[in-house]
Amino acid sequence: MPTNAPDLQREMLLLVTARVRDAYLRKPVYVDGALDLAKVCHRMAQQGVTFVLVRDGDRLGLFTTTDLRDAVVRASTLDAVPVRDVARFDLVTVHPDSELFEALWLMERHRVHRLIVRDGTEVLGVLGQLDLVSFVANHSHIIAAQIDDAGSVPELKAAAQRIDEMVVLLYEGGIKIERVARLVGELNTRLFAKLWQLLAPQELIANSCLVVMGSEGRGEQILKTDQDNALLLRDGFDFTGLDEVARRFNAALADFGYPPCPGDIMLTNPQWRQPLAAFRETIRDWLYGADAQGLVHLAIFFDALAVAGDADLLREARDYLDTILAADDAFLARFASAADQFTEPGNWWTRLTARREEPLLDLKKLGTFPIVHGVRALALKHHVRSLGTAARLRGLVDGQHFENELARDLLDALHFLMALKLKHQLHQREIGQPASNLVQPSALGTLERERLTDSLAIIKRFREYLQLHFRFGSL
């Protein structure tokens, strides 16, 4: 059908360009050929697999649940039948650098559902037909499965590296930026939780809450940015070796491609791994203390998302924030005024529309940040617990705290700026430059320049709204 043509083209393009090693390969579980079927089935149940590879001298075979069904029909007792008698040894192999299209062709030609992926004598894994189809239909599903199955930090790193590959694939496929962000957010949350599970003892996991913050907490991070994470501990719980676990966690994330936070907002900083009672006092200091960084830290914490452990610890901290904030208009004005701290360069509008030489535009400072922080300030005032900017806007509109038309315009502007930033950063990476938020508007296409002009006008209108709403124009 015509409506499905673009999807089919993208699927075929993926099949002819991706390699077997790009798909999800299931780890092989080996059994000896002399082992009886009852023990083999017990082993399969323990490992949670539907097939095993059978070593029988120099031969390598495959035994699946389908073979088990056939064996049950033929044999009276499973413990009397060695697995070599029912396994299949005419295996079809494929090289990891072969194209996925070739793998699909081999499955069809030999009428098999699994291929042994082998590089010389080394078996790297097993490629199943369902995994191959899933790779084409939903690349994120494969990464999620790889994260869940990771048994070590290096295996988890391989999954982390594929998230950026997925971003490129989705972007080039024309997927909406908000959907890309949602997928990346879900995978990152899964990744952080798995890493914590690999590094932290169960006792620590049960008595703490691991959180991510900032754009990661809001689910608006796409390409990897600075780490913002924290750990809330249950009051009275003490764990020897916490420093080392925190160090290994942040170091692993850095190795995965998430740079350390320049402001040291990470588990390795004792301020960001405290018992709940102490963390409450820290929140109070952010609100009413003399440290100017308190406002910054509160803004980051306000975006906190629980990814592992006891989420009630985070909920209790948020409850405390709502209780002590009350209706402090002076604090809220100072907090909201950060959305207005960056202003457009002089004669910005004339230079932008006339295509003359203009200063570089910071897509974060002049674009996404005023929207994100302004909405964050409104959510803080009206006790909207949602994390993402879109969800916060919905909550504000539903609570009749914000007009629907401006909310819609802000969301359109935010998504356009996020997409523009992603396009710009992917191009920078492609030509070997470090990713940044700075763009030259005159280098954009006509339609992009028009949408950028409209987005900046919406942001200017929102800033004026915030100045009136919070009365911070005279601060």
N, C-alpha and C positions, 0 to 999 in steps of 0.2 A: 504494500500500500504506500502511496506517496508520502503520507504523514510520517512513516517510519523510515524513510530513505536516509535522512541524516544519521539516525541511530545506527542503521545497518552499515553505513559508510564508516562511521567511527569504529564500530566493532571490527570490520574487516581491516581497517588501517592498523588497529591494535594487534590483530592476529599476524599481520605480515611484518610488523616492526618489532614486536616484543619477543623476548627470548624465553626459553624454557626456565632458565634460572630466575626470571622475573616473576613467575607464577609461584604459588604456594606449594612447596614440596613437603610431603609428610615424612617424618623421620621413620626410618625402617626399624622394626622390632624383629630380632632374629630368634629362631628356635632351631634346635638340632633335629635332623630328620628322623632320628630314632625315637623322639618323644611321642608318647601316645596322644591321641586326640583329646582325651579328657583333660590332660595337663595343659595341652596347647590352648584349649578353650578357657581354662582357668587363667592362663597367662594373658590371653587377649582381654578377658574381663578386667583383670587388674590394670592393664595398660590403657583400657578404654579405646581399643582399636578394632577395626573390622577386618584386618588382614595382618599376616606376618610373613616374613621372608624365611625360607627353609634352607638351612645349610646341610648338604648331604655330600660329604667328600668334596670333590671339585665342583659339584653342581650347586646352583642357586635356584630355588623354586619359590612359588607363591602359594599361600593357602589363605582362602577368604571365607567369609560366612556362607557364601554360595556353595563352596566346596564342602563345607560342613553339612549343609542340607542334603547334598548328594550322598555324603558318607553315612548319614543317619539312615537313609533309605536302604543302603547296602549292608550295613554292619549291625550286628545285634548289640554289641557293647563298644563304647568309644575307647575304653582303656585298653582294648585288645588290638587297636589299629594304630600303627606308627604313622605320623603325619606324612612321611615320604611317600606312602602308598596312595595318597589322595591329592597331594600337592601337584601343581603344574610347573614343569621345568622348561617349557618352551616360551620363555619370557621375551617380551619385546622391549628393547632398550632404546634410549634416545640420549643424545649428548646435551649437556646443559646450555650450550651456546646455539643449539638448533632453534629455529623459529617456532613459535607456538603453532603456526599454521601447519608445519610439518608434523608436530606432535598430534594435532587433531587428525591429520591425514593418516598417520600410523594407527591411531585408534580405530578409525573407520575401516582401514584396509584389513587389519588383523582381527577386527571385531572384538576388541578388548576394552576394558574400562580403566586400566591402569598401565602406566609405562614406568619401567625402571630407569631412573636418571643416573647415568654412569659416565664418569670421566676416566677413561682407561679401565683400571681394575677397581677403582673406588666408586662405591655406590653412594651418591649424594642424597638420594631420597626417592620417593615414589610420587609421580604425578597422576592424580586421579581425574577422571572425566568431569566429575562435578566441580572439582577445584578449577579445572581449566575453564569451564563454562562460567563459573563465578568470577574468575579473573576478568573475563570479557564483560560480563554484565554488571559487576560491582567491584571495582578495584579495592575499595575501602574494606569490603568484607574479608578479602585475603589478608590485608594488613592486620585487621582485628584478630583474625585467627592466628596469625604469626605472633602477635603480642601475647595472646592467651597461652599459646603453646611454648613460649620462650622458657627455657630452663636455666638460663644463665644471662648475665649482663651483656656479654658479646652478642648473643642471639637477639636480645632485646634491642641492641644498638642497630642491628640490621633492619629491624622493623621501623625504628625511628627514622632511619635514612630514607625509607621508602615513602614516608608521609609527604616529603617535599616532591618526590616523583609523582605522587598522586595529585598534588596541587597543580603541577604543570599539566598533567593529563586532563584534569577537570577544567582548568582555565582554557586550554586549547579546544576543549570540547564545547565551550560556550555555556557551561553551567553557571547559574547565577551566583554572585559572590556570597550572598547570605547562606546558600546551601553549601558552598565550599567551606566557609567558616564553621558551619555547624558540624560538618563531617570531621574537619581537622580538630575541632574542640572535643568531640567524642573520642577520637583516637588518642589525642594527647592525654585526656583524663584516664583512659584505659592504660596508656603507657606509664604515666606517673604512678598509678596504683600498682601496676605489676612490678615496677622497679622497687617500690617501697616493700612489696611482698617478698622480693628476692633478697633485700638487704636487711630488713628489720625483723627481729624475732617476733613471734606471735604475741608474746606478752606486751611488747611495746606497741604493736599495732592495736591491740584491744584496749589499751589505756591511753590512747592519744587520738588526735584528729589531724591528718595531713591535709593542708589546704594549699591551693594555688590562687594567685591574686592577679590584679591588673587585667590586661586584655585576655590573658589565659582564663582567668576566673569568669570574665564576661562572655567567653566563647567567641571573641572577635579577633583572636590571633590566627594568622594564616601561615606565613613563613615564621620560622623560629626567631624569637626575640629574647631579650634578657630574662633570666629567671626571676620570679617573684613567688616565693613559697615560705610557708611557716608551719609550725607544729604546736598544737595546743595539747597540753598534758593534763591528765586527770589529777586533781588535787590529792596530795598524799602519795602519789606514785613516784618512785625514784628508780631510775634505770642506769646502772653502771655501764659505761661504754657508749652513752648517747652521743658524745662528741665525735666518736669515730664513725658511727652510723650516719650521722648528719654529713660528715666530711665525704664519705663514700657516695652518699646520695647526690650531693651537689656536684661532685667531681664526675660522676657518671653522666649526669645531665649535660654538663659542659662537653664531655666527650661525645655525646649524642648530637651536639650542635646547638644546644641552648646556652648562650654565653652567660657567665656569672653576672649578677646584678652589680652595676657600678656603685649603687647605694648600699650594698651588702644586705639586701632584704632577702635573706636565705636562711635555711636551717642552721648553717654554720655560725650564724650570729645569735648569741644567747638571747638577745631581745626578742627574736622571732621564734623561740621555742621555750615557752614558759608554761607553768601550771596555770589553770584557768583563773584562779584568784589573783595571781600576779599579773596576768594579762588584762584583767579588768582594770587594775590600777594603771596599767600602761595606757589603756583606752581613755581613762579619765585625764591622764596627763596630756594626751593628744588634744583633747577638747579644751582643757582649761590651764594647761601649763604654759611656760614661757618659751618653749622651744618652737621656733618657726617651722621646723620639719614635722611638727605634730599634724598639721593639716595635710601634708603630703602623705604621711603614713596612714592617716585615717582614710584618705581617698583610696589608697591601695588596698587597705583591709576591707573597705566597704564592698569591694568586688570579690571577696574571698569565696571560693568554692571548695567544699569538702570532697576529697577524692579517695580517701582511705581512712579506715579506723572508725571511731565513734563520732558521727556527725552531730550528735546532741551537744558536744562540747562547743562547736562553732555556733549552734543555735543559741546556746546560753550566753555566749559572748555577744551575739547580735541583740539578744533581748536586753542585756545590760546597757548596750549603746543606746537603744531606743529609750530606756528608762531615764538615763542621766542627761540625755540630750534635751528632752522635753520640748519647750518652745523657745529656745535661746536664739532670738532673732539676730543678735549681734554676731554670734558665732557663725550662724548660717550665712550671713552676709559675707563674712571673711572667707568662708569656705567656697561660696559660689563665685566670688570675685576672681578666682583663679581662671575661670573660663574666659575672662576678658584681659588676661595679662599679655597676650600677644596681639599686636595690631598690624594692619596691612601697611606695607611700605608706602611712602608718599607718592601721590599721583598713580596709585595702583590701577584704578579702573581705566584711566586713559591709556596707560601703557599696555594693559592687557588687551583692550579692544583695538588699539592702533597697531599692534604687532611690532612696536619699536622695542629697543633694548630694555629689558626689565630685570629686576632682581629675581633670584631664584625663589620659588614658592615652597615653603615647608608644608607638605600635605598633612603633617600631624599637628604642628603648632597652630597653623591658621585654618586647618580643615577639620580633621576628626576630633582633636582634643576639645575645642569649644563645645561641640555637640555632646560628646561623651561625658565631659565633666559637668556641663550645665544640666543635663538630664540626671546625672548622678546626684547633684545638689538638690534637685527637686524630689528625687526618690528618697533622699535622706530626710528631707523636711516632712514628707508625707508618709513616711514609714512603708514605702514600697519595697518589698523584700526581693523582688526579681533581680537577676544579675545582668543579663544582656540589655543593651540600650533599647533594642526593639521591644523587649518584654517590659522594660520600665516605662516606656512611652505608652504601651497598652494599658498598664496599671494606672498611670496618671490620668489617661483619658477616661478609663472606666470609672475612676474615682471622682471624675469631674474636677480634676485639679489642673487640667491642661486642655487646650483646644485641639480638636481632632485634625483640623486642616494643617496647622503648623507642625503637629506631630508627624503627619504623613510627609510633609515637605522635608522635615529634618531627616527622616529615615531614608528618603530617596537620595538626599544629599550625602548622607553617611555611606550608603552602599555604593554610590558613584565614586566617592573619594577612596573607599577601600579598594575598589576594583582598579582605579587609576594607579593607586600606590602599588598594588600587586603587579600590574603590567609593567610599571616603571622598574620595580625591583627585580623582576624576572629578567628584564632586558639588561639591567646592570650586571647581573650574575652571568648572563650569557656572554657578555663582552669582557668578563674578567674584572669588573669593578666591584667594590664593596657596596652592598645594598644601602640606600639612604632614602630619606623622605623628601629630598630636594628635587624639584622639577623646574624646567624652564617652560613656561606656558606657551611661548611662541613656537616651540618645537612640537606642540600638540596639533592634532588634526582639527579642522574647523568645528566639527560636532563636539569634540571633547572640550574645545575652548569655550564653546557656548554653554555646555553643561557645567563647566568649571565656574564660569561667570555667574550662572544661575545659583549654583551651590553656595558660592561665597556671599551672594546677596541674601540667601536664606539664613546663613550663619550670622550675618550682620543684623538681620531682623531678630534673630534669637538672642543675640547679645543685648540688644536694646530691651527685649522683654525681660531678661534676667536682671538688668540694671534697675528696672522699675519694680520688678517683683520682690527682689531682695534689698532694694534701696542701698546698693553699695557704690553708687556713683560718687559719693562724697567721702568714701573711706580713704 
